[in-house]
Amino acid sequence: MDKLIALNPNEVVAFLQKRPQDFTREDLLHFICEKGIRMIDFMYPAEDGRVKTLNFTVNSLDYAETILTEGERVDGSSLFPSFIEAGNSDLYVIPRYSTAFVDPFCEIPTLCLLCGFFDKTGKPFDCAPHATLMRAEKAFEDSTGLQFEAMGELEYYVITDEDPLFPATDQKGYHESEPFAKLNDFRRACMDHVAKTGGQIKYGHSEVGNFTLDGKVYEQNEIEFLPCPVETAADQLLLAKWVIRNLAYQWGLDVSFAPKITTGKAGSGMHIHMRLMRKGENVTLGADGQLSGLARRAIAGLMKMAPSITAFGNKNPISYFRLVPHQEAPTNVCWGDCNRSALVRVPLGFPGKQTFEMRSPDCSADIYQLMAGLCVAARIGLEMPEEEALRLADATYVDMDIHRSENAARLATLQQLPTCCTESAACLEAVRSVYEAADVFRPRMIDGILAALRSFDDASLHQEAQADAKLMKQLVARYFYCG
């Protein structure tokens, strides 16, 4: 028995009794016929980071085969306005068979597949986020001989009507159970639906944040995934947000992945855990059970590139309202063991399962760009002279809460993360050649990211919003459904 297939909630995996990476076109046609599939949906993220959908009716087996083989033509200038002009805008979307799942929301039996973008020459569209991640992953393995794996922690607020019975304790919602947590059943349903789409979930729980605002209860939740190849990790986070929003709409609830909703309350991050693999073995720990030299060098790369990584992982002004002291969010470039005040945390691990966690990103991120940026940063650390990388790792290590007043002197020695989109753009501009090296990020994509960040013109926005509650409310409303 293949233990990775047994009990798998993805209906396609369960029926075919094959791992998703082994799916073929003939497998999917067989599934379509046997399961009475009447529609096929192509799904793909666009420049705004949201899932887009193209629907096909299964008119015949021949047409289903054509769809799965040839894909379809789409208007690239509408999907990627910063990268494609209307005068030369056509792209192909081609399904990735390994992502197949049955739509858990549609009454009509529908097979869904994530897609890749290709240009008129048949090559991957160079500014597509997914293609960028594929190039980053290949460059990492070609350079290091290692495989880069990742997984995400997805935090979000669920909003519902206030209930006077068993009120929650403000900002004390971590792992709370019913009846003090009112929305645990919704989270369980989300986890079940995400698993049906292929998401490999580690666990879910209520998070720290809960508060009441304008007669509504805001309850924070988290779903954490299992480590897997970085492409799959990105796919799972993309689909998880799609699932949670759809299910919330069905339940009559509201959901926000916004990094900050109100001042003084916990913001929502999207922490990314990473690990280094060699032929299926986790080499993040050494033989002595301590963090390996390879992992320390990869972390050094994250330290070196951290300010610029915000350009991929913190894409709107309120992202930087979250990156403030005393809110379990990072503000400075440092790392530490089990240290939640640090940018990179090495959590308490188990043999063979150790990871290191980047804590700055949030759900405003383009998840594929972000994963690609992290992959580049880890590669840079491993490409640096070993002595230089380990020296940088030592210089940025902290074993204290850097926000406590008695640690102010140590805090002053650490580089600060950007405080706004404008600063983030400047940090990316300064090191863009690193991301463009090895042909990973294309210059057009970097240009588009820089232009988007600078368009916010937000250098003084945080200070203005702190002094103006009305402005803060307007900003939250503008970015409430970000990502």
N, C-alpha and C positions, 0 to 999 in steps of 0.2 A: 504493500500500500504506500502510495506517495503521500506523505503527511502534509505536504503543501497543497495538495488537491482535496484530500478528504475534508469534509465539512465546509468547503469553500462556499461562501454565500453568493458569489457571482454565478448567475444561472448559466452563462456560457461555459465557464470552467467546469461546473458540475456536470453539465450535459456531455461535453466533449472529453472530459477526464484528461485534459491536457493543461500544462502551464501556459499562461497567456503568451509568453514569448515564443511558444511553438505553434501558435494558431496560423493556419494557412487560409487562403481564399476558399479552397474546397471545404474546409472545416466550417467556415461561416455560412457558405451556401447550404451545407447539410443542416446546420442549425436553423437557418431561415425556413427551409422546407419542413422540417420535423416539428418546429415550434409555431408554425403558422404566423411568422413575422410578416406584417403588412406594411411597415414603414422602416426606412433606414434614415437615421439622422447623422449628419456630419457635424462635428463640434470642434471649435478651435478658438484660441484666444486672439484678440486683436490688439491694437496698440494701447487701448484703454485697459487691458488686462482682464476684461470680462469675456465670458464664454459667448460665442456666436453660434447659431445653429442654422443648418440648411436641411430641409426635409425632402425626402424622396418617397413616393409611393412605389411599392413593389408590384409593378404591373405584370411582370413575368420573371421566370428564372433567368432568362437571357438578359433582361434589364438589370436585375440584381447583380449578375456577374459583371456587366458593363460598369455599374457604379463602383463595385469593389475593385475593379481592375484599373479603370481610367480616371476615377475621381470626377471632378467637375470644375468648370471655370467660374471664377468669382471676380468681383471688382476690388482690386487691391488698394486703390486710392481711397475707398471708403473705409477699409479696414486699417490701413496704415497711412493716414494722410501726411504724416511728417516725412515718410520715406519714399512715397510713390506719387508721381504726378498723374493727373487724369489722362494725359495724352499717351501714356504707355502703362496702363494700369492693370492689365489682366494677369491673374495668377491662377494656378491650378491648386485645388485642395485634394490631397491624396490620403485615403484612410490608412491609419496605423492599426493593423489587425490585432496587435497585442492589447489594445485598449478597449476591445469590444465588451459591451454590457447591455443588458436589457433596461430600458428606461423604467425606473421604479414609479414614475408619476403618471405616465401616459396610459389611458384606457386602451388605446389601440396598440397591439403588440409591436414594439418599436426597438430595433437594434441600433445602439449608439456607438460611434467610433470617433475618437480624437483624430485629427488630421495634421499633416504637415503641408507647408506651402512650397510650391515650385514655380519657377519662372518659365518663360516660353522656350528656353533652351533645354528644359528638363532638369535643371539643377535646383537644389534647395534655394529658396529665396533668401538672399544674404542677410536681410534685416529681420527675418522672422525670429522671434525670441526662442522658439524651440530649436531652430537650426543653430542659433548662437550657442545654446547650451550643449548641443551635440559636438560642436567644434571645441568648446571648452573641455568637455569630458575627454575627447580624443587627445587634445594637446596635453592634458594632465597625464594620461596613461602613457603616451609616447615619451614624455619627458622623464617620468618617475618610475615607470614599470608597475605602478600601483593603480588601484581602482578607487574612485572617490564615491562614497555613499553618503546619503543624507536622509533626514526625516524632519518633519515640521511639527511644531506645537501651534495649534490654531486657536486663538482666543477671540471671543466675540461676546457682545451683549445681546440678551434677549429682553424685549420690552413688552410689558403687559400691564393690565389694570391693577391698581393697588388693592391689596387684600389685607384687611385689618387683623386677621387671625394669624398667629405665629409670625410676627414680623421678624425679618432678618436683622442681624446686628450689622450696622453700617461698616463696610470695608472689612468684614470678618467672614466672608463667604467661602473660604477655602475648604473644599471637600465637604461642604454642608449637605446634610440629608433633608429629606422631606420631614416635617411640613415647613421647616424654616426656609428651605429652598423649594420654590414652587414649580420649577421648570425642568426637573431631572428627567421626567418622562419624555419631554420633548428632546432632550439631549440623547436619550437612549434611542429614540426613533431616528434621530439624525445619524447616529452611529450605525444603526442597522441598514439604513439606506445607503450610506457611504460605502459600507462593506459590499453591498450589492453591485456598486459601480466598480469594484476592484480595490478599494482602499484597504490597506493593511493597517488596522488600528491597534494601537497598544492599549490605550485606555481613555476614558473620559471622566470629567469631574466638574463640579462647580468651582469657580475661581474666586479670588479675593474680593473682586469688585461687586458691590451691590449698593444701590442708593435709590432714593425716591426723588423724582423731579417732575413738577407740573402734574401731579396726580398719577404718574406712571412709575412702575417699579422697573429698574434696570438691574438685571441679574447676569453676572458674567459667568461664562462657561469656557471650558477648554477641551479640545479633542487632540490627543497626541498619537502620532503614527509610529510605525516600526521602521527601522533603517532599511534602505533598499537602494538600488542604483539611482543616481541622482535624477535621471530623466523620469523615472517612475515616481520618485518622491515629488517632483514638481507637478506631474499629472494628477497625483492624488490630492494635493492641496487645491489645485484649480477646480477639480470636480467636487471636492468637499464644500467649498463655498457655494457652488451652484446648488448642491443638494440642500444645504442648510437654509438658503434663501427660499427655495421652492417649498420646502416643508413648512417653513414659517408662514408663508403666504397661505398654504392650505389650512393651517391651524388658526389663522387669524391673528398671528403674532407679528411683531416687527423685530428685525435683527440688524445689528450694525457691527461691521468689522473695523469701524473708524478707530484710529489710534488714540484719540482722546475725545471724550464727550462732554466733560465738564471739569473745571479746575478743582484740584484737591482730591479727585477720585482716581482709582486705578485705571490706567489706559490699557489698551489691548495690543499686545505684540504678536509677532509670528516668529518665535525663536526657531532657529535652524540648527539641528544637531548634525555633526559630520563625523565620519570615521574613515580611516585609511585601511584598505583591504589589499591583500596579496593572494591571489588564487584562492579566494574564499575564506582566507584567514584574516581576522582583525589584528592589525599590527599597531593599533593605537597605544597599546600597552606593551612594554618590553617583557623579557623573560623574568625579570625581577618583580613583576606586578606593578611597576611604576610607569608613569607616562613615558612613552618611548621617545628617543631622540628624533625620530621621524615626525611624531605628533608635535613635539615642541617646535620643530622647524616650520611645520605647517601653520602653527599658531603664530609664529613670528611673521609669516606672510600676511596673516589676518591683521596683525598689529600694524604692519607697514601700510596696508591698503585700507584700513578701517574707515578713515574719513571719507574716502571716495566711494566705498561700498554703500554709503547712505544714498547715493544717487540712484541706486537700483532698488534699495530696500525701504526708502523713506521718501515717497514721491509727492507729498503735498504738505502745505504749511503746518497743518495740525499734527503731522508726524513729529515735529520738533517741540510741540507742546507736551508730548509724552516723555521726551528725553530730558527730564529734569531730575534733580536730586530728591531722594526720600520717597520715590514711587516705584521702587524695584525695577527701575529702568536705567540703562547705562548713560553716562555723560562723558566719560573719559576713556582713552585707549589703554586698556590694561586687561589682564586675565588672572584667574586664580582658581584654586580648587574649592568647589562647593561655595563659591562666593557670588552671591546674587547682586552685589554692587558693581561687579566687574562687567566689562563688555563681553568677554569670552569666559565662560564658566566651564570647568571640568567637573561634571557632576559625579556624585558617588556612583561607581560603576560595578559591574560584575565581570568576572573573567570572560573574555571573548566578546563582551558587549559594550565596552567603554566607548564613549563619544566625547566630543567637545562642542560647546554650544555658543552660537553667535546670538546675542540678545538684543541687538539694535533694531532688526527689521520689524516691520508691521505689515498689515494687509493692504496698504496702499501700493506695495511692491508689485512689479511684474515678476512673478515667481520664477520664470525661466531666466530672465536677465539676472535676477538676484542669485540663483543657483550658479549661473555661469560666472558671475563676479566672485563668488566665494571659491569656486573651483580654480579660477585664475589666481586668486590671492594665496591659496594653499600651495599651488604649484610654484609661485614665486618664492615662497619660503623654502621650499625644497630645492629650488635651483640656486638659492643664495649660497655662498661659501658656508660650510657647516658652522665654523667658528663664529662668523658674523651673525648667522641666524640664531644660534644659541645665546649669544651675547644680547641680542635684541629681546629674546624671550625672557632672559633673566632681568633685564632692565624694566620690563613692563609687568612683571609678576607682582601681585599684591595678595597679602594674606590677612587683610583687614577690611572693615567697612570704610571705604574711602570717603563716605559722606559724613562720618562722625567728626566733630570739631577737633578732637585731639589728633586726627590724622590729616589735618589741613596741609601740613608741610609736605607730606607724601603726595597728596592730591595735586599740589602746585607743580610737581615735577612731571606730571602726566599730560600728554597732548589731549586737548578737548575735542570731542566730536563736533561737527557743524551744528549751528543753532538755528539754521533756516535753510530753505531750498537754495537761496542765492549762494550761501557759503558752500553747500554741498556741490553745486555746479562748479565752483572755483576749485574745489578739491579734485573733482573728476578731471577737469581740464588740465590740471597740473600733471596728472599721471596717465592721461588717456593712452599714451603710447604703450604702456604696460598692458592694457586691456586689448589694444589693437594688435599686439605682437602675437605671433603664431597664427595670425589670421582669425582670431576668435571674434572679437567685436569689430564690426565693420565701421569705418569712419562715419558713414551716413547715420548709423544708429546712434553713435556717440553724439553727433551733432544734434539729432532729434531730442535726445535725453537732455542735453544741455539747454536747448531752446525751451523745452517744456519747464524745466526747473526755474530758469531765469524769468519766464513769463509771469511767475507769481509775484516777483518784486517784493519779497516779504522780509527784507532785512530788519525792519522795525516792527513787524506785525505782532510778534509775541508780546512785546512791551505795550503796544497799543491795546491789545485784547485784554491784558491783565488790568488795565485801567478802565476798560469799557465793557461791561457785562453784555451789553446789547451786541457789540461787535463779536464777542466770543460766541454768542448764540448763533449769529449769522454764519460764522465760519463753520461751526459744527454742522449746521443744517446743510451747508454747501457740500461738505465732504462726508456726510453721514453714510452714504452708500458707496464709498470709495472702494476700488479694487474689485 
